[in-house]
Amino acid sequence: MKNIFNCVVFLFLLVSCKSEGDKKTDIVSAENEKTNSLVNTSKQAFSEKENFKKYWYAGKAELNSYVLKQSRYNEIRTGEVVLIFVTEPFSLSKQVKLDAPQKAGDDKVTVMKLNQVRKFHTGIYDYSIVTSTFTPVDYINYPLTLKTTTSIQEWCGHTFTQLNLEGMQYNFKQFSYFESDGDEERSFKAAWLEEDLMTRIRIQDGQLPEGEIMLIPSTIYSRFTYTKMQAQKANIKKEALENTTSYTVTYLDIDRTVTILVEKEFPYKILEWTEDNGDGLVTSATLKASLKEPYWNQKSLEDASKREALKLLQ
């Protein structure tokens, strides 16, 4: 009887261990399936529309200037923003622009790069903020932005923040002049970025998904409010107007709402946006002028006339 009892106990423990192992395997399989669904390890067919290729692969960037009303230190400051949209070949492994894309093979991916240059004054001194965002044009196979960087310069000092996609996480690095910030490196779960909403609009036929998503608030918001950068729940609401489409992005657990007004037809230019952090002071940017130019070749004094055409202040 004792031997029979021991055999029964052994079989029970064996079955229990297998069940627990099966549960762990199921969890891992579910996570892998979720990862694969976002990263798309098996590539799907993707092709750009003819109007997209004609507009974005013509060897020119789209330059847009905006009147800026920036909330900072409990007052609204007047300044300007320039949005520079351009496509370029990008290295998946190094996450930098390729010097020889024809030799890169599978390491090459085409990105929509957005450089946002934001300038304003606070009293006697200046603020200058540059954010660069690199979102793959092939959003089917590469649904997450590969990289974003932000540098903030002002008379007290400057900070630099960089996010690099690795698998299903962003590797975060921040370097700051200020002791309370110091230098920081960490990783957190990847999601869409507030910074890439505009690049997504440009490559996804002017569309953003409606409903609840996970979204990482902008670096500028994180720096100005001293909020830890991580994914937050947000809700996107779409409103179709006569000639435009309006998107309202409302974060559910932090006090921040972003609206983006977009052309209804291709090429879906960004006409205006606002940022409301619930303090009664709303940051806004309204389009002044738009040009398509190969600005990287326009370095001479005579090219300064293009700045007048863009209605830039300085």
WOTADA-V857536 format. One record per residue. N is the residue number from 1. RES is the residue in three letters. SS is DSSP state (2 for helix, 1 for strand, 0 for the rest). PSI is psi in whole degrees, -180 to 180 (NA if undefined). D_FIRST is the distance of its C-alpha to the first C-alpha in Angstrom with 1 decimal. Layout:
n=<N:N>
res=<RES:RES>
ss=<SS:SS>
psi=<PSI:PSI>
d_first=<D_FIRST:D_FIRST>
This chain:
n=<1:2:3:4:5:6:7:8:9:10:11:12:13:14:15:16:17:18:19:20:21:22:23:24:25:26:27:28:29:30:31:32:33:34:35:36:37:38:39:40:41:42:43:44:45:46:47:48:49:50:51:52:53:54:55:56:57:58:59:60:61:62:63:64:65:66:67:68:69:70:71:72:73:74:75:76:77:78:79:80:81:82:83:84:85:86:87:88:89:90:91:92:93:94:95:96:97:98:99:100:101:102:103:104:105:106:107:108:109:110:111:112:113:114:115:116:117:118:119:120:121:122:123:124:125:126:127:128:129:130:131:132:133:134:135:136:137:138:139:140:141:142:143:144:145:146:147:148:149:150:151:152:153:154:155:156:157:158:159:160:161:162:163:164:165:166:167:168:169:170:171:172:173:174:175:176:177:178:179:180:181:182:183:184:185:186:187:188:189:190:191:192:193:194:195:196:197:198:199:200:201:202:203:204:205:206:207:208:209:210:211:212:213:214:215:216:217:218:219:220:221:222:223:224:225:226:227:228:229:230:231:232:233:234:235:236:237:238:239:240:241:242:243:244:245:246:247:248:249:250:251:252:253:254:255:256:257:258:259:260:261:262:263:264:265:266:267:268:269:270:271:272:273:274:275:276:277:278:279:280:281:282:283:284:285:286:287:288:289:290:291:292:293:294:295:296:297:298:299:300:301:302:303:304:305:306:307:308:309:310:311:312:313:314>
res=<MET:LYS:ASN:ILE:PHE:ASN:CYS:VAL:VAL:PHE:LEU:PHE:LEU:LEU:VAL:SER:CYS:LYS:SER:GLU:GLY:ASP:LYS:LYS:THR:ASP:ILE:VAL:SER:ALA:GLU:ASN:GLU:LYS:THR:ASN:SER:LEU:VAL:ASN:THR:SER:LYS:GLN:ALA:PHE:SER:GLU:LYS:GLU:ASN:PHE:LYS:LYS:TYR:TRP:TYR:ALA:GLY:LYS:ALA:GLU:LEU:ASN:SER:TYR:VAL:LEU:LYS:GLN:SER:ARG:TYR:ASN:GLU:ILE:ARG:THR:GLY:GLU:VAL:VAL:LEU:ILE:PHE:VAL:THR:GLU:PRO:PHE:SER:LEU:SER:LYS:GLN:VAL:LYS:LEU:ASP:ALA:PRO:GLN:LYS:ALA:GLY:ASP:ASP:LYS:VAL:THR:VAL:MET:LYS:LEU:ASN:GLN:VAL:ARG:LYS:PHE:HIS:THR:GLY:ILE:TYR:ASP:TYR:SER:ILE:VAL:THR:SER:THR:PHE:THR:PRO:VAL:ASP:TYR:ILE:ASN:TYR:PRO:LEU:THR:LEU:LYS:THR:THR:THR:SER:ILE:GLN:GLU:TRP:CYS:GLY:HIS:THR:PHE:THR:GLN:LEU:ASN:LEU:GLU:GLY:MET:GLN:TYR:ASN:PHE:LYS:GLN:PHE:SER:TYR:PHE:GLU:SER:ASP:GLY:ASP:GLU:GLU:ARG:SER:PHE:LYS:ALA:ALA:TRP:LEU:GLU:GLU:ASP:LEU:MET:THR:ARG:ILE:ARG:ILE:GLN:ASP:GLY:GLN:LEU:PRO:GLU:GLY:GLU:ILE:MET:LEU:ILE:PRO:SER:THR:ILE:TYR:SER:ARG:PHE:THR:TYR:THR:LYS:MET:GLN:ALA:GLN:LYS:ALA:ASN:ILE:LYS:LYS:GLU:ALA:LEU:GLU:ASN:THR:THR:SER:TYR:THR:VAL:THR:TYR:LEU:ASP:ILE:ASP:ARG:THR:VAL:THR:ILE:LEU:VAL:GLU:LYS:GLU:PHE:PRO:TYR:LYS:ILE:LEU:GLU:TRP:THR:GLU:ASP:ASN:GLY:ASP:GLY:LEU:VAL:THR:SER:ALA:THR:LEU:LYS:ALA:SER:LEU:LYS:GLU:PRO:TYR:TRP:ASN:GLN:LYS:SER:LEU:GLU:ASP:ALA:SER:LYS:ARG:GLU:ALA:LEU:LYS:LEU:LEU:GLN>
ss=<0:2:2:2:2:2:2:2:2:2:2:2:2:2:2:2:2:2:2:2:2:2:2:2:2:2:2:2:2:2:2:2:2:2:2:2:2:2:2:0:0:0:0:0:0:0:0:0:0:2:2:2:2:2:2:2:0:0:0:0:1:1:1:1:1:1:1:1:1:1:1:1:0:0:1:1:1:1:1:1:1:1:1:1:1:1:1:1:1:1:1:0:0:0:0:0:1:0:0:0:2:2:2:0:2:2:2:1:1:1:1:1:1:1:1:1:1:1:1:1:1:1:0:0:1:1:1:1:1:1:1:1:1:1:1:1:0:0:0:0:0:0:0:0:0:0:1:1:1:1:1:1:1:1:0:0:1:1:1:1:1:1:1:1:1:1:0:0:1:1:1:1:1:1:1:1:0:0:0:0:0:0:0:1:1:1:1:1:1:0:0:1:1:2:2:2:2:2:2:2:2:2:2:0:0:0:0:0:0:0:1:1:1:1:1:1:0:0:2:2:2:2:2:2:2:0:0:0:0:0:1:1:1:1:1:1:1:1:1:1:0:0:0:1:1:1:1:1:1:1:1:0:0:0:0:0:1:1:1:1:1:1:1:0:0:0:0:0:0:1:1:1:1:1:1:1:0:0:0:0:0:1:1:1:1:1:1:1:1:1:1:1:1:0:2:2:2:0:0:0:2:2:2:2:2:2:2:2:2:0:0:0:0:0>
psi=<-40:-40:-40:-43:-44:-37:-41:-45:-43:-45:-38:-46:-39:-45:-41:-44:-42:-39:-44:-40:-40:-39:-45:-40:-41:-41:-47:-43:-40:-42:-41:-41:-40:-43:-47:-35:-29:-40:-23:67:-29:112:141:160:135:135:142:153:156:-41:-32:-49:-42:-38:-44:-14:32:9:23:155:157:120:127:128:147:146:127:133:102:126:122:132:45:23:160:126:143:134:-151:157:142:127:124:109:132:147:146:157:137:146:125:-37:-44:-20:51:164:136:135:-34:74:-28:-17:-1:-21:-131:-9:-11:136:142:129:154:112:134:116:118:119:113:124:138:167:146:102:-122:-22:163:153:137:123:128:125:129:130:136:101:125:135:-37:77:-10:-49:-20:77:-7:143:137:-32:146:143:148:129:134:119:133:174:-20:-31:-165:161:156:131:137:137:129:131:131:107:-122:31:158:131:120:129:137:134:128:147:-25:136:-39:-25:-52:-166:139:140:132:176:150:164:133:151:-180:153:143:-35:-26:5:-39:-38:-37:-41:-41:-33:-14:42:37:15:141:150:146:152:-167:134:169:132:137:116:160:153:-38:-46:-47:-43:-45:-28:0:45:135:132:118:165:140:153:135:155:133:127:135:138:119:119:-175:-51:1:167:134:131:131:120:115:119:141:-24:-4:157:84:132:131:131:143:124:126:145:141:-25:161:139:18:53:150:115:-30:152:158:155:118:116:19:13:9:-5:114:124:136:153:127:130:132:-51:160:135:158:117:150:72:-27:-17:-2:79:-7:168:-36:-21:-9:-19:-26:-28:-36:-41:-32:-5:39:147:-35:NA>
d_first=<0.0:3.8:5.4:5.1:6.1:8.6:9.9:10.6:12.4:14.2:15.4:16.5:18.5:19.9:21.2:22.6:24.4:25.9:27.0:28.7:30.3:31.5:33.1:34.9:36.0:37.4:39.2:40.7:41.7:43.3:45.3:46.4:47.5:49.4:51.0:51.9:53.5:55.8:56.5:56.7:55.5:56.5:60.2:61.8:65.3:67.8:71.5:74.2:76.8:80.3:81.8:79.2:80.0:83.8:83.7:81.1:81.8:85.6:85.6:86.3:84.4:84.7:86.2:86.1:87.7:86.9:88.4:85.8:85.5:82.9:81.3:81.1:81.5:82.0:85.0:85.6:87.1:89.1:88.3:87.4:84.5:84.6:81.9:82.0:79.9:79.8:77.5:76.8:74.5:71.6:69.0:65.4:64.3:67.0:67.8:71.5:74.5:74.7:77.9:77.4:75.4:76.4:74.4:71.3:69.5:66.3:66.7:69.5:69.2:72.1:72.0:74.1:75.2:76.5:78.4:79.1:81.9:82.4:85.3:86.6:88.3:87.2:90.4:92.0:89.1:87.5:84.0:83.2:79.7:78.7:75.5:74.6:71.9:70.7:69.1:68.4:70.6:67.8:65.7:63.4:61.9:62.6:62.1:62.2:65.3:65.0:67.0:69.1:71.3:73.4:76.0:77.8:81.0:83.1:85.4:82.7:80.6:78.3:74.6:72.9:69.7:67.9:64.9:63.5:60.9:58.0:55.2:54.4:55.9:59.3:60.1:62.4:65.1:67.7:70.5:72.6:75.7:74.4:72.3:70.2:69.0:69.0:67.5:64.1:61.7:58.5:56.9:56.0:54.8:57.5:59.2:62.7:65.4:68.2:70.5:69.6:70.3:73.8:73.0:70.5:73.2:75.5:73.1:71.3:74.4:75.0:71.6:68.9:65.8:65.8:63.1:60.6:60.0:59.0:62.2:63.1:66.3:69.4:69.9:73.1:71.4:68.7:71.3:73.7:71.1:68.9:65.9:62.9:63.0:59.9:59.2:60.0:59.5:62.9:64.3:67.0:69.5:72.1:75.5:77.8:81.5:84.6:84.9:82.0:78.3:77.0:73.5:72.2:69.2:67.8:65.1:62.6:61.6:64.8:68.4:69.8:71.4:73.0:75.3:76.5:79.4:79.6:82.1:80.9:82.1:81.6:81.7:80.1:81.9:80.7:83.5:82.2:79.2:78.5:76.0:75.4:73.3:74.0:76.6:79.6:80.8:80.1:80.5:82.1:83.4:86.0:87.2:90.7:91.1:89.3:90.3:88.8:89.9:88.8:89.1:87.9:91.2:93.4:94.2:98.0:100.2:101.4:97.8:97.9:99.4:96.0:95.0:97.8:96.5:93.1:94.8:93.2:94.4:94.8>
